Amino acid sequence: MRIPTFSASTTRRAAAVAAVGFGVVAAFQLLLALGAPWGRAALGGSNEGTLPPELRAVSSVSMVIFVAAAGVILGRAGYWGDRFSGAFRVGAWALVVILPLGALMNLASSSPWERFGWAPFTFLLALATFVVARGRTGDQPPASVRA
């Protein structure tokens, strides 16, 4: 089976979609850190209402990680030029591995918000990230020419 390579334009569109998705998660984490009463929809769903201070700190760190993930994906698609292209490539593939694990963790959660909301959202985010990781950035020739 041959895994497809996606065009530069598809890669850039998928990167924009993934970056927006990471932005949604980052905003959610920021609001949790600021005290939004959505504990049932995060971190296993065992906290009703506002998260305790230690989990609010976890949400703050998570927010920074998701913003960084958006930057990595945009960088892999060529939005930041090619200066750190190797690091962006490695980071994108790391996200391709980590995100499905996060989706599985959400599926295993006792929280219906995580099982039926965040799990499919995270899976779709993983799919968009895969397209970016596997895609071309404007400077790469098609796979058939690179042989």
Secondary structure, DSSP 8 states (H G I E B T S, - for coil): -------HHHHHHHHHHHHHHHHHHHHHHHHHHTT-S-GGGSGGG---SS--HHHHHHHHHHHHHHHHHHHHHHHHTTTT-STTHHHHHHHHHHHHHHHHHHHHHHHHSS-HHIIIIIHHHHHHHHHHHHHHHHS--TTS--HHHH-
